[in-house]
Structures are given as structure tokens and as C-alpha cells.
Amino acid sequence: METLTLDQQIADVLAATPEYTRPALRLVSGRPIVLVANSFATDAEIDHLLTLAAGDADLLVAPDVVLSRLAASIEEAFGIANLRGTMMEFRTSDCPAPAAATDGPQLLATATLFLENGPGGGLHFPGAPEGPLSVKAVRGRLVLCFNRRLDGTEEPAAEPVSTGLRKSLTLRIYNHLSALLG
């Protein structure tokens, strides 16, 4: 059996889904603002992503064609460009670490792509004003959580549903608050 180089593997992933149309995000909560798209990533893309890191890691987007394409698709689905889009976080827990404060563009949204099904796993928003909200971890599901509302106030933060290993990829979208206003 032939062993493929990383470049050949990436080419195979891209060839397997050249015309893949990503599903639209749908609103599942208005407070916090949470949008979900099932089957956002293909099995071939997810299999490739799982080869990039064994444990928690920050991955540069630009060198990897699949990461670059997913980051661009997330920005397109959200409708706002990421002004700090050089990294994606590969995590083995359901919830990314809190973002550090920065000067300039603000953290507007956090997009989490689940890379595997997680029995009992996902994201949980215990501080949601209308009562606790949970989104189950499903392979290929993208969950986009607003970090800020239009008035600049912060949204309630997500917490892991349960402990244990769950693989996900997170893109934090930074831009100016005015970008939310369109």
C-alpha cells in the first residue's frame, strides 16, 4: 500500500469535495446569540484535521489548505472578516480557553467545529437569561457563539457540558464592533 505525502493527502481531501456547499448557519438562541450548522465540514476534511495535532495546539491557518478553506467558509457564513485570523485552536476539551484581552479589534464571535461525536459533550451556557442552553457535540457541527451584542455588552460564556476528551477546532473572529452593524 502506497504511503501518501501530506501534500498528496491534502490534494485528495480537496479533490473529494471540490463543489461542497456549506450549510447555512441557523439561529438556535437569541440570548446568548448562538448559530449552528450541521455537516459544516466533510468527513474527509475532519479526517485531515484530526491528523494535524495529537493534543491541544494552536495551528497556523495559512500553511494548511484545508484549515484556510474552513476559516474562509466560517467567515463567509458569519458575514464578518476575521482581522486576526492566523490561528485556529485544536482542543481535546469541549470549550476553548477564554480569549485574552487585546487592543484594536474585539472578539466578536467564537466558532467551534466539533471533530467527533461526544456522548454527553458539547457546549453549555448556564448563564443564559432564558435558562440554561446546551448544544450537543456532533461530528462536523459548527457552533458560532457571539461574544458581544450590538450594544457592546458581553454575551454569557460557554462551559463544557462534561469532562473528558472531545476534539474540536476553534476560530475566534476579531473585528470592530461596528462590523456587527453591517
Contacts in CASP RR format, 6 or more apart in sequence:
PFRMAT RR
TARGET T0000
AUTHOR 0000-0000-0000
METHOD contacts of the structure
MODEL  1
METLTLDQQIADVLAATPEYTRPALRLVSGRPIVLVANSFATDAEIDHLL
TLAAGDADLLVAPDVVLSRLAASIEEAFGIANLRGTMMEFRTSDCPAPAA
ATDGPQLLATATLFLENGPGGGLHFPGAPEGPLSVKAVRGRLVLCFNRRL
DGTEEPAAEPVSTGLRKSLTLRIYNHLSALLG
4 12 0 8 1.000
9 48 0 8 1.000
9 51 0 8 1.000
10 48 0 8 1.000
10 64 0 8 1.000
10 65 0 8 1.000
10 66 0 8 1.000
12 44 0 8 1.000
13 44 0 8 1.000
13 45 0 8 1.000
13 47 0 8 1.000
13 48 0 8 1.000
13 66 0 8 1.000
14 65 0 8 1.000
14 66 0 8 1.000
14 69 0 8 1.000
16 42 0 8 1.000
16 44 0 8 1.000
17 42 0 8 1.000
17 44 0 8 1.000
17 45 0 8 1.000
20 42 0 8 1.000
22 37 0 8 1.000
22 40 0 8 1.000
22 73 0 8 1.000
22 76 0 8 1.000
22 77 0 8 1.000
23 37 0 8 1.000
23 38 0 8 1.000
23 39 0 8 1.000
23 40 0 8 1.000
24 37 0 8 1.000
24 77 0 8 1.000
25 35 0 8 1.000
25 36 0 8 1.000
25 37 0 8 1.000
25 77 0 8 1.000
25 78 0 8 1.000
25 142 0 8 1.000
25 144 0 8 1.000
26 35 0 8 1.000
26 36 0 8 1.000
26 37 0 8 1.000
27 33 0 8 1.000
27 34 0 8 1.000
27 35 0 8 1.000
28 34 0 8 1.000
28 35 0 8 1.000
28 36 0 8 1.000
28 133 0 8 1.000
28 135 0 8 1.000
29 125 0 8 1.000
29 128 0 8 1.000
29 130 0 8 1.000
29 133 0 8 1.000
31 128 0 8 1.000
31 129 0 8 1.000
31 130 0 8 1.000
31 155 0 8 1.000
31 156 0 8 1.000
32 125 0 8 1.000
32 128 0 8 1.000
32 133 0 8 1.000
32 145 0 8 1.000
32 146 0 8 1.000
32 155 0 8 1.000
32 156 0 8 1.000
32 158 0 8 1.000
33 145 0 8 1.000
33 146 0 8 1.000
33 149 0 8 1.000
33 155 0 8 1.000
34 125 0 8 1.000
34 133 0 8 1.000
34 135 0 8 1.000
34 143 0 8 1.000
34 144 0 8 1.000
34 145 0 8 1.000
34 146 0 8 1.000
35 143 0 8 1.000
35 144 0 8 1.000
35 145 0 8 1.000
36 135 0 8 1.000
36 141 0 8 1.000
36 142 0 8 1.000
36 143 0 8 1.000
36 144 0 8 1.000
37 77 0 8 1.000
37 141 0 8 1.000
37 142 0 8 1.000
37 144 0 8 1.000
38 138 0 8 1.000
38 140 0 8 1.000
38 141 0 8 1.000
39 140 0 8 1.000
39 141 0 8 1.000
40 73 0 8 1.000
40 77 0 8 1.000
40 113 0 8 1.000
40 140 0 8 1.000
40 141 0 8 1.000
40 142 0 8 1.000
41 49 0 8 1.000
41 70 0 8 1.000
41 113 0 8 1.000
41 115 0 8 1.000
41 140 0 8 1.000
41 142 0 8 1.000
43 139 0 8 1.000
45 66 0 8 1.000
45 69 0 8 1.000
45 70 0 8 1.000
46 115 0 8 1.000
46 116 0 8 1.000
46 139 0 8 1.000
46 140 0 8 1.000
48 66 0 8 1.000
49 66 0 8 1.000
49 67 0 8 1.000
49 70 0 8 1.000
49 90 0 8 1.000
49 115 0 8 1.000
49 169 0 8 1.000
50 115 0 8 1.000
50 116 0 8 1.000
50 167 0 8 1.000
52 59 0 8 1.000
52 64 0 8 1.000
52 67 0 8 1.000
52 90 0 8 1.000
53 59 0 8 1.000
53 90 0 8 1.000
55 90 0 8 1.000
55 92 0 8 1.000
56 89 0 8 1.000
56 90 0 8 1.000
56 91 0 8 1.000
56 92 0 8 1.000
56 93 0 8 1.000
57 89 0 8 1.000
57 90 0 8 1.000
58 87 0 8 1.000
58 88 0 8 1.000
58 89 0 8 1.000
58 90 0 8 1.000
59 67 0 8 1.000
59 87 0 8 1.000
59 88 0 8 1.000
59 89 0 8 1.000
59 90 0 8 1.000
59 169 0 8 1.000
60 67 0 8 1.000
60 86 0 8 1.000
60 87 0 8 1.000
61 67 0 8 1.000
61 68 0 8 1.000
61 71 0 8 1.000
61 85 0 8 1.000
61 86 0 8 1.000
61 87 0 8 1.000
61 88 0 8 1.000
62 68 0 8 1.000
62 86 0 8 1.000
67 88 0 8 1.000
70 88 0 8 1.000
70 113 0 8 1.000
70 169 0 8 1.000
70 171 0 8 1.000
71 82 0 8 1.000
71 85 0 8 1.000
71 88 0 8 1.000
71 171 0 8 1.000
74 111 0 8 1.000
74 113 0 8 1.000
74 142 0 8 1.000
74 144 0 8 1.000
74 171 0 8 1.000
74 173 0 8 1.000
75 81 0 8 1.000
75 82 0 8 1.000
75 173 0 8 1.000
77 142 0 8 1.000
77 144 0 8 1.000
78 109 0 8 1.000
78 111 0 8 1.000
78 144 0 8 1.000
78 173 0 8 1.000
80 108 0 8 1.000
80 109 0 8 1.000
80 173 0 8 1.000
80 175 0 8 1.000
80 179 0 8 1.000
80 180 0 8 1.000
81 175 0 8 1.000
81 179 0 8 1.000
82 171 0 8 1.000
82 172 0 8 1.000
82 173 0 8 1.000
82 174 0 8 1.000
82 175 0 8 1.000
83 105 0 8 1.000
83 174 0 8 1.000
83 175 0 8 1.000
83 176 0 8 1.000
84 102 0 8 1.000
84 105 0 8 1.000
84 172 0 8 1.000
84 174 0 8 1.000
85 171 0 8 1.000
85 173 0 8 1.000
85 174 0 8 1.000
88 169 0 8 1.000
88 170 0 8 1.000
88 171 0 8 1.000
89 96 0 8 1.000
89 97 0 8 1.000
89 169 0 8 1.000
89 170 0 8 1.000
89 171 0 8 1.000
89 172 0 8 1.000
90 167 0 8 1.000
90 168 0 8 1.000
90 169 0 8 1.000
91 166 0 8 1.000
91 167 0 8 1.000
91 168 0 8 1.000
91 169 0 8 1.000
91 170 0 8 1.000
92 165 0 8 1.000
92 166 0 8 1.000
92 167 0 8 1.000
93 160 0 8 1.000
93 164 0 8 1.000
93 165 0 8 1.000
93 166 0 8 1.000
93 168 0 8 1.000
94 121 0 8 1.000
94 122 0 8 1.000
94 123 0 8 1.000
94 137 0 8 1.000
94 160 0 8 1.000
94 161 0 8 1.000
94 162 0 8 1.000
94 166 0 8 1.000
94 168 0 8 1.000
95 123 0 8 1.000
95 158 0 8 1.000
95 159 0 8 1.000
95 160 0 8 1.000
96 110 0 8 1.000
96 112 0 8 1.000
96 168 0 8 1.000
96 170 0 8 1.000
96 172 0 8 1.000
98 157 0 8 1.000
99 107 0 8 1.000
99 110 0 8 1.000
99 147 0 8 1.000
99 172 0 8 1.000
102 174 0 8 1.000
104 176 0 8 1.000
105 174 0 8 1.000
105 175 0 8 1.000
105 176 0 8 1.000
106 147 0 8 1.000
106 148 0 8 1.000
106 174 0 8 1.000
106 175 0 8 1.000
106 176 0 8 1.000
106 177 0 8 1.000
107 147 0 8 1.000
107 148 0 8 1.000
107 172 0 8 1.000
107 173 0 8 1.000
107 174 0 8 1.000
108 146 0 8 1.000
108 147 0 8 1.000
108 148 0 8 1.000
108 173 0 8 1.000
108 174 0 8 1.000
108 175 0 8 1.000
108 177 0 8 1.000
108 179 0 8 1.000
108 180 0 8 1.000
109 144 0 8 1.000
109 145 0 8 1.000
109 146 0 8 1.000
109 147 0 8 1.000
109 172 0 8 1.000
109 173 0 8 1.000
110 144 0 8 1.000
110 145 0 8 1.000
110 147 0 8 1.000
110 158 0 8 1.000
110 170 0 8 1.000
110 171 0 8 1.000
110 172 0 8 1.000
110 173 0 8 1.000
111 142 0 8 1.000
111 143 0 8 1.000
111 144 0 8 1.000
111 145 0 8 1.000
111 170 0 8 1.000
111 171 0 8 1.000
111 172 0 8 1.000
111 173 0 8 1.000
112 123 0 8 1.000
112 142 0 8 1.000
112 143 0 8 1.000
112 144 0 8 1.000
112 145 0 8 1.000
112 168 0 8 1.000
112 169 0 8 1.000
112 170 0 8 1.000
113 140 0 8 1.000
113 141 0 8 1.000
113 142 0 8 1.000
113 143 0 8 1.000
113 168 0 8 1.000
113 169 0 8 1.000
113 170 0 8 1.000
113 171 0 8 1.000
114 122 0 8 1.000
114 137 0 8 1.000
114 138 0 8 1.000
114 139 0 8 1.000
114 140 0 8 1.000
114 141 0 8 1.000
114 142 0 8 1.000
114 143 0 8 1.000
114 166 0 8 1.000
114 167 0 8 1.000
114 168 0 8 1.000
115 139 0 8 1.000
115 140 0 8 1.000
115 167 0 8 1.000
115 168 0 8 1.000
115 169 0 8 1.000
116 137 0 8 1.000
116 139 0 8 1.000
116 166 0 8 1.000
116 167 0 8 1.000
117 137 0 8 1.000
117 138 0 8 1.000
117 139 0 8 1.000
118 136 0 8 1.000
118 137 0 8 1.000
118 138 0 8 1.000
118 166 0 8 1.000
120 136 0 8 1.000
120 137 0 8 1.000
120 161 0 8 1.000
120 162 0 8 1.000
121 136 0 8 1.000
121 137 0 8 1.000
121 160 0 8 1.000
121 161 0 8 1.000
121 162 0 8 1.000
121 166 0 8 1.000
122 134 0 8 1.000
122 135 0 8 1.000
122 136 0 8 1.000
122 137 0 8 1.000
122 160 0 8 1.000
122 161 0 8 1.000
122 162 0 8 1.000
122 166 0 8 1.000
123 134 0 8 1.000
123 135 0 8 1.000
123 137 0 8 1.000
123 143 0 8 1.000
123 145 0 8 1.000
123 158 0 8 1.000
123 159 0 8 1.000
123 160 0 8 1.000
123 161 0 8 1.000
124 132 0 8 1.000
124 133 0 8 1.000
124 134 0 8 1.000
124 135 0 8 1.000
124 158 0 8 1.000
124 159 0 8 1.000
124 160 0 8 1.000
124 161 0 8 1.000
125 132 0 8 1.000
125 133 0 8 1.000
125 134 0 8 1.000
125 156 0 8 1.000
125 157 0 8 1.000
125 158 0 8 1.000
125 159 0 8 1.000
126 132 0 8 1.000
126 156 0 8 1.000
126 159 0 8 1.000
127 156 0 8 1.000
128 156 0 8 1.000
129 156 0 8 1.000
134 161 0 8 1.000
135 141 0 8 1.000
135 143 0 8 1.000
136 161 0 8 1.000
137 161 0 8 1.000
137 166 0 8 1.000
137 168 0 8 1.000
145 155 0 8 1.000
145 158 0 8 1.000
146 155 0 8 1.000
147 154 0 8 1.000
147 155 0 8 1.000
148 154 0 8 1.000
148 155 0 8 1.000
148 177 0 8 1.000
148 180 0 8 1.000
149 155 0 8 1.000
150 177 0 8 1.000
150 180 0 8 1.000
150 181 0 8 1.000
152 177 0 8 1.000
160 166 0 8 1.000
END
